[in-house]
Amino acid sequence: MTDEIVTAEGPIAWEGGGTAQVRDARDIDVVLRSSVPYPPGKPAQGSLRTADALLHFTVKVSRSQRVVEGVWDVRGRLISATNPLRAAFAASVVRT
C-alpha cells in the first residue's frame, strides 16, 4: 500500500468553484482529480494555469468516481481542444 496523500489541489480552477489536477491526458481524453464531481454528459468548464498562460477549456464528462471523501476522478473529453491546450494538459499530468 502506498502512503500517497490524495488531493484535488492543482492548476485547474472550475468555473463553479473547486480545483483539480490532471491525472492523465491522452489527446482529448483526460482524467482530472477534482474537488467536485460532475454527472455524465455535463459540460464542465474550467481554467488550466500554466507558467505562461491561463487556458480556458470545457470537458464533456463521461464519469465521476469517488476516490476518497471530497475527491473524485472525473473522466471526459476536451471539447474543441486546440493543439496548445492538449499540449498544456499533457505537460500538467501529475506523476506519482
C-alpha positions in Angstrom: 0.0 0.0 0.0 1.2 3.5 -0.8 1.4 6.5 1.5 0.2 8.8 -1.3 -1.8 11.8 0.0 -4.9 12.1 -2.1 -5.7 15.6 -3.0 -7.5 17.5 -5.8 -5.4 20.7 -5.4 -3.9 21.6 -8.7 -3.6 24.1 -11.6 -7.3 23.7 -12.6 -9.9 26.1 -11.3 -13.5 25.1 -12.0 -15.9 27.8 -13.1 -18.4 27.0 -10.4 -15.8 26.6 -7.7 -13.3 23.9 -6.8 -10.0 22.8 -8.1 -8.5 19.8 -9.9 -5.2 18.3 -11.1 -4.5 16.4 -14.3 -4.0 12.7 -13.6 -4.0 11.6 -17.3 -4.2 13.3 -20.7 -4.1 11.4 -23.9 -5.0 13.7 -26.8 -8.6 14.8 -25.9 -9.3 12.1 -23.3 -8.5 13.3 -19.8 -8.8 12.2 -16.1 -8.9 15.0 -13.6 -8.7 14.6 -9.8 -11.3 17.0 -8.7 -12.7 18.5 -5.5 -16.2 18.4 -7.1 -18.0 15.7 -9.1 -19.8 16.2 -12.4 -22.6 14.0 -13.7 -22.1 12.1 -17.0 -22.9 14.3 -20.0 -22.4 17.5 -18.1 -20.0 20.0 -19.7 -17.5 21.0 -17.0 -15.8 24.4 -17.6 -12.6 25.5 -16.1 -9.2 27.1 -16.5 -5.8 25.5 -16.6 -3.0 27.7 -15.3 0.4 27.1 -16.9 3.7 29.1 -16.4 2.8 31.2 -19.5 -1.0 31.4 -19.7 -4.4 30.8 -18.3 -6.2 28.4 -20.7 -10.0 28.0 -20.6 -11.5 24.7 -21.5 -14.6 22.5 -21.5 -14.7 18.8 -20.7 -17.7 16.6 -21.6 -17.8 14.3 -18.6 -18.3 10.6 -19.1 -17.9 9.6 -15.5 -17.1 10.8 -11.9 -15.7 8.2 -9.4 -15.2 9.0 -5.8 -11.6 8.4 -4.6 -11.9 9.4 -1.0 -14.2 11.8 0.8 -14.2 15.1 -1.1 -12.1 13.9 -4.0 -13.3 12.5 -7.4 -11.7 11.3 -10.6 -13.6 13.0 -13.4 -13.2 11.4 -16.8 -14.1 13.0 -20.0 -13.1 14.5 -23.4 -11.9 18.0 -24.1 -14.3 19.9 -26.4 -12.9 22.0 -29.2 -9.4 21.5 -27.9 -6.6 23.3 -29.7 -3.1 21.8 -30.0 -1.7 24.2 -27.4 -4.4 23.2 -24.9 -3.8 19.5 -25.5 -0.1 20.0 -25.0 -0.7 22.0 -21.8 -2.8 19.2 -20.4 -0.2 16.6 -21.3 2.5 18.7 -19.7 0.4 19.1 -16.5 0.0 15.4 -15.7 0.8 14.7 -12.1 3.4 11.9 -11.9 3.0 9.6 -8.9 
